[in-house]
Amino acid sequence: MLIDIDKEKCILCGICEETLPDIFEIKNNITIIKKPVITEETKTILIRQLEEDCPAGALKIKENKDNYKDKVISFYVVKEKQ
């Protein structure tokens, strides 16, 4: 699965970072997805729950239709708090 955050909706509440700090980080008032492609089954369950729990509805999951394992994907800078 591929994780995406709508930068216009994200309110920097921190629920994603609190639940999965190895995947999400809020630093200097920006949200970073450190690992946008998730393959571990236990984490996919938590990500799906986070998608439902996100108060802003900013977290979105895209199913892997391609094999992302061989591709390099850098982190996303999602939103800077103003």
Steps between C-alpha positions, in 0.01 A plus 500: 500500500607856431431772757407852397399807701292782361710802591200730479305297759780406743467689831824365655311335787771234543279191525693332216839574659379381842368173359781417255809714570717288270280603206380852586682795654401856576809715507529878483123524445494271196372145463743257339418155371829321561386174344224552240485135387381250763517125453493368858157355581489629859575854387247490218229429758608802708521723192145404399382591851687831483329579171166473682622681814666799331288795623565698183453209259844576358650150504431292192604149404571393146529132428818379333422431140867514409795344673643789703768290669757574230431872480654772713238730648613795708302648787218745450489842661131526561420837652668782681301646788457873462 
